[in-house]
Amino acid sequence: MVSQFFQLGLLFLLPLLSGCGKGDWQLSAARKNVVMIEVTSQTWDYRLPWNPGTVSSARGAGFVIDRKRIVTNAHVVSGARNLTVQREADPRKYPARVIFVAHDCDLAMIEVEDSEFYKGTTDLQFGEIPNLESVVSVYGFPIGGDRLTVTRGVVSRIDYNSYTHSGRESHLAIQIDAPINPGNSGGPVMQDNRVVGVAFQGFRGDVAQNVGYMIPTPVIRRFLQDVEDGAYDHYVDIAIRWMPLENPAMRNYYQRPNDGLGVVITDVYSEGSSDGVLEKGDVLLAIDGYPIESDGSVRLDGQPVQLEEIVERKFAGDTVGLEVWRNQKMEKKTITLRPAEMFSMYESLYEEPPRYVLYGGLVFQPLTANLMAVMISSADLRLRQTYTLFGQDQLYRETPEPVILSSVLPDRSNVYLTGLAGQVVREINGKKIRTLADVMPALELGGERTVIRFEGDQRPAVLKKREVDQVMPRIMTQYGISQPHRTELGGRRLAKGSWNRDGEAK
């Protein structure tokens, strides 16, 4: 499904120079601290994973906060190979580097090493969530000019919403009815001389017009607190599914009064935070002392938000208290929070190159959101099912990282195998394939032949090992492949742990 959101990445808000903010001080502060970011980035090619991908240029915005740090969007600096930062009315472009990237909440931090850049800046301070119907100002640099511009909008909604860049995550977001075109990524949204958000995405024009979204300060503060230890850790997750308990008949079935409170837990994900603590059929009544309405909302800071927002403000190792109705009695539970690493397959990858194994023209790749995006139109039905049910049916318990025969590079030695592309690999030479790391050792097993079997298909792929050894140099030359495999994980996790942008363990 094509997303109805777009990232505000390449252009900026159309300049509306009249009514430029909340007073002269705010505009003056913005001129000193809002910066233009120019990026040359590399986007990997998941169809041909050995290729270096494409190089493109774009620009975004950012703003200076304390300790000479600059906040922007993750999608502005994703895959950055060269980065420069420029202040308004200053012709100099300063080299910058990325310090932290948080793809799950579309935030990043960069820095300029030259202290000259920061002369005259005054750190922008953060405010609170703006009230509904209040006016905010969004600052940025529209394409076609180098002057700071601003547009104003009214806060029209505060809600839990999808963050397009991550491909999976949803967090608190604020909708404004500003005349926003694609762009203005990373620019601050200000009210009463304080930053109350970061502009990051909007609706496509054929879905809604004059609608934009900003990342609110609770999400920004969490990001800043997370990186204080020198590494960014993923958001934690309560790892359950629930349904509203609004129907009177359902409430009667679960023996709950019509008090408008509680949701029913329909699934508890194995290996998640709630595993072994919560159960299917539990009625969740309160979280950290906040009563849960029958639609799953709680009142936080005077605003109705989804119950997950309580968890969103916590970190790995933190605990959350729950009140549960189970077996006709009230029980109190405590869970220790951790990231839902089993769902990492659904997250779009940016910094690390695609992993693959090439064998006799057969290309094996782990199933990821990036790979699925380029294969969706031709994907085998079983591949679609695996992708859809991986989390829903908890397939990750047996196969943490499904491996796909993503393509067959045509060669006279493998012509009869081209019809098998797009299938999920079950085993190679009798060895169960649970992750890409299993593929190369499995190819070494067996006798003279390599036998590859697929999920739900009785037809194996059979290759002679000696012939594979002979044709591999020819295939690699014909298709311009410099190395037959790339299997290192880089920054991605399949097991517990944390990492920074360079893929280094914390």
N, C-alpha and C positions, 0 to 999 in steps of 0.2 A: 504494500500500500504506500502510495506517495504521501509524504508528510504534508499536512496543511500549514506547517510552520516553515519559515525560512530563517537562516541566521543573518544577522545584520553585519556581514563581513566585508564587502568590497566597496560599498558606497557609504554615504552618510545621510543623516537627516537633511532634508532640504533647508537651506538657510531661511530663517524667519527673524530678521534682525530687529524688527520692532518688538518691543516688550522683552528685552533681553535678560530676563531673570528677576530675582527677588532682591532688587536694590543694587546700588553701585558696588558694594563690597563683594557680593557674590560674583558678579561679572569680573571684577578685578582679580579675585582669587582664582577663578576659572582660567583667566588669561595667563596667570603665572604658573598654573599647575597642570592644566590639561595639555596633553602632548599628542602629536601625530606619530604613529608607528608605521614604518614602511617595512614590509616583510617579503623576502624571497623564500619560498617554501617548496618542498618536495612532496609529491603525493605518490604513494606506492601503487604499483600495477598488480592487482590481485588476479587478473587473467593470466599474466605472464610474470610470475612472482620473482623471477631472476632479473627482471628489468629494473633499472634504477628509477623508473616512474617518470612523471612529468614535473617540470619546474615552472612555477608561476609567481607573479608578483601581485601584491595587494597592499592595502593599508588599512589601519584601524586607529583607534584612539586609546588613550590610557590616562591615568592621573596619578600624581605624586602624593604619597602618604608619608607617614613617619619613617624615620631611619633611611631616607633616600630610596624608598621602594616605590615601584610603579605597578599599579593594578590594571589589568586589562582582561579581555576574554581569552579563554583557552583556544577558541577557534581562530583567533587573530594570529597566534604564534605557533599553531600546530605545524609540525614538520619544518620549522624555521631553519634555514641554512644561512641566512644573513638577516640582520635586524638592525635598523637605525631608528633613532628617536629624535624628534625635532619639536622645539617650542614655538609658539606663535611669534611671528615677526623676527625670528632668529634664523638666518639662512644656513647656519651650521647643522649638519646631521651627525649625531653622535652614535658611535657603535654601541649596541646594547646586547645583553645576553639574557636568556631565559633562566630563571632560578627554579621556579616551581610551576607545574602545570597540573590542574585538577580538571580532567576531562568530564568527570561525573557531575560537576556543577558549573562547567564552562567558565572557570576563572583561572587566571595565571598571574604570576609575578615576574617582572623583569627588572633589571638594574642597568644603570650606566656607570661605568667605572671612572670616567673623567669627572672629577668634582666640580669642574667649571660649569658643567651642565646644570647643576643644582643651585647656582647663585641666583638669588632673588625669589626662589620658590618658598612657599609657605604651606606646610603640610595640610592637606584637606582632612577635616574631621568627619566622622560618621554620625548620622542621626538615627532616628528610630523609624519604624514603619509609618509611612504617611497615612493620614486618614482618608477614607473614601470621600470623593468629591473635592479633595484639596488639589491645588495646582503645583506641578513640579516643572523643572526646566532641565532639558537634556542638552549637553554640550558635546561638540565634535567638530570635525573638519570635513566638509563636503568635498567630494571629488571635483576637480576643476579649479580649486583654489586652496590657498594656504592659510586663510584667516579663520579664526574661531567663529563658529556660528552656534545658534541656540534655537530650540523650538520649545514651546510650552504645551503641556497637556494636563488633563484632569485624571486623577486616579479613579478608575471605574470598577476595578475588581481586585481582590486579594484572594488568591486561591492556590491550591496544589496543582502544578501543571507540568507537562512534559518538557524536558530540556533537550532540544533537538540534537545538539552536538554530541551528546553521549550515546545516543541511540537507544538508551534503556531507562535512564534515570528520570524521576519526577521529584520536584522540590517546590517549595514555596516560591511563587512568582507574582508580580504585580502588573496588572494591565493598565495601560494609559491610553486615552483616546487622542493621541497626538498624530499629526499628519506625517507618519513615518514611512519612508521608502526603504528598500533594503539597504542596510548600512548602519553606521554609527556604532559599530561594535566596540565595546570597551569604554565608551564615553560615560562620564559620571552623570547621574540624575540627581539634581540638587533641590533642596527646599530649605528655606531659612538659613542659608549659608552653610549647610551641611550636606554631605553625600548621603542620599537615602536609597541609592541603587546604582546598578550598572546596566546600561542598555545592551540587550543581547539577541533578541529575536522578535519576529512579528508574523502575522498571518500572510499567506499569499493573497494577492489582490483579488483573485476570483473567489476567495472565501470571505474575507472581510477587509474593509478599508479603514484607514485612520485608526488602526489598532496596533499597539506595540507592547512589548514586555520588557520588564527590567528585573534584574536579580536583586532581591531586597537585602537589607543589612544583616539579618540573622544568618543568611547563607554566606555573605562576605566575611562576617566576623568568625564564623566557624572555620572557613578556609584559612584566615590569618592565624587563628589559634592553632590549627592543625600543623602548620609549617614551622611553628616556633622551635620544634625539636630538630629541624634540619631536613625533614622528609615529609612528603605528603602521603597520608594514608587514606584509603578509600572510605566513603560513607559506611556507617554500620547499618544493619537491616534487622528488623524484628523477625523476618523470614516466615511470615504466615500469610494465608489468604483468608479473607473474611467476607461475610455478606451482611447487609443491613437487616435489622430485626424490627421492621416497621409493620409487617402484616400481623393483625390480631390473632389469626389462626396459628401463625408460626410462634408467636409469643406464648400462646396457650400450650402449644406442643412442648416448648422448652420450659414450661411452668414459670413464666416470668410475668409479673404484673404489667399493666399498661401504663408504665411510668415514663415511657419514651427513652429508656436507657438500654444500652447493650447492643453488641453485634455478635454474630455466631462465627466461630472459627471453622472454616471449611477445609483447611489444609495446613499442616505444619511441615515445613521443608526439612528433610533429613540433612544433618550437618550444619543447620542454621542455628541462630541464637536461641530459638524457642524449642529446639529439638530436645525431647525428654522432659520438658517442663509443661508445655501446653499440649492439649489434645484436640482432635477433631470433635466438634460438638460442644466444646466449651463456649460459654457466653462471656465475652470480655466486657466488664462493666466499668473499669477505671484503669487509668495508666498514670503512674506517678502521682496519684491522688486526684487527677482530673477526671471527672465523670465523662463517660463516653456516650454520646447521643446515639439513638438507634440508627442514624445514617452514617455513623462512624466519625463524627466530628467532635472536637473538644473546644472549649473556650480558652484561648491562649493570648495573653496580652490584650484581652478584650475583643479578640477576633475569632470567629469560628474557623478552625482549620482541621484537616484530617488528623486522625490519631497518630499517624506516622511522624508528624512534625515534632512530637515530643521526643521521639527516638532520633530524629535528624540532628538535633542539637547536641547530641552526645558523641562519645568517641569510643574506639575499641577498648574494651576492658571496663567501661562504665556499666552500671547496673540500672535496671528499670523495674519498678514495682508494679504489680498487676493485681487486680481484683477479679476473680473468676467465679462464675456460677457453674458448678459441676456436681452431678449426681444429687441435685436438689439441695445443695448447700453452698455457702460462700467459702471460697478459699483464697488465701493470699499467696502470690508467687513472686519470685525474683529471678530475672534472667540477666546473664552477662552478655553484653552486646559484642558482636563482631561483624565484619563485612560478609555479605552473601557471595562468597567467592565462587560458588557453584554456578552463578549466573553470569560470570565474566564473558562467556561466549557471546552474549547479546550486546556487549559494549563495543562500539566502534573503536578501532585501533588507529593510531596516528604516527607516533614516533618510530616504532619498531618496524623493520621490513618484514614482508610476508615470509613465513616459513614453508618449506616444501622439501620433498624428496623426489628426485627424478630417477626412474629405473626403466630402462629399455623404452623410453618414450612415454611411459606412464608417469603422470604427475600426481603426487599425493600431497594434500594440504589439510590442515586442521579446519574444521568447520567454524567459521567466525562470522560476525555480522558483516564484515567487509567482503568476504568471499560470497556470502549469500546474496549480497546486494548486486553482484555482477552475474550471478548464476540464476537469479530468481525466475527469469523468463523461460529458461530451459531446464530447470531443476527437475530431477526425477521425483515422483510422488513420495517415495520413501525418504528422500532427502528432505523434502518439505515437512513431512511428518516428524522426522528426527529433530529438525530445527524447532518446530512448534512445540513438541512434547518434551523436549530436553528438560525444561524446568517444570512444566505442568505435571508430567508423569514421573519426574525425578529420575530420568534416565542417567543423569550424571553419577548416580551411585555405582553403576556398572561401567560406564564409559565417560570419564571426566572430560574427554576431549575427542569427539567423533572425528574420524579421519575420512576424507572424501577422495575418490579418484576424480580429481577436478577436470582433467583433460587427458587426452591421448595425442601426443605429437605424431602425426602420420609419418610412417616409415614403412618400407616394404616388409620389415620384420614384424609389424604389429597391426597391419591393416584390419584384420578381423576383430580387433579389440576396441575399435573406435566407438561402437555402440554401447560400451559399458561406462563411458564417462558420465559423471554426475551421481554415481552411486556411493553408498556408505560402505566402507570396508569393514568386514566382520573379522576376518582372520587371514593371516599370511603364513603359509607353510605350517598350518595347524596351531599357530600362536594367536591368541585373542589380541586384537588391536584396540587398546584403550586410549592411547594418546599417540601423537606423531613420534614421540621418542621410541615407541615400540616397533616402528616400521623397519628401520635399518637393521637392528638385530634379527628381526624375523626373516628378512630377506636372505640372511646368511644361513638359515636353517634348511633342512631337507637335503635331497640328493641332487640329481642333475636338473630338476625342474623346480620352478617357483610356481606355487599354486595360490591364487588370491581369490577369496570368496567374499561375497557381498551380502548385506542384509536383505532377506526376502527374495533372493534370486539364486536359483539352483545352478546357473551357468558360472563356472569359475573362469578366471583368466589364467592361462597357463603359458609360461615362457621358459625357454631353455636358458639356463644360466650362462653357458658358454657363449651362446649367441648374443645374450645381453652384453657380456663383456666386450664382444667384438663390435657391436653397433653403437655403443654409448659414445665413443669419440666422434663418430660420424654425426649422430643426432645432435650432440652439443655444438659441433661446428655449424651444422645446417641452421640451427635455431639461435645461434649467437649466445650460448649459455656458458658462462665462465666457470661455474661450480655446480656439481651435481646435487647439492643439497644445502639447506640452511635450516638447522633444527634448534638453534638456541632460542630460549624464551625471551630474552631481552627484559623489558620491564613488566611483562604480563605475568600474572600469578595463576597457578593451578593449585597451589597449596597455600597454607597459612604464611603470612609474612607481610612486609611492607617494602616500598621502594620509593626512590626519588626519580627525577626525570631521566637521569642517566642509567637507570636500571640497577643501581647499586642497592644492596640490602641495607636496611636501616639497622 
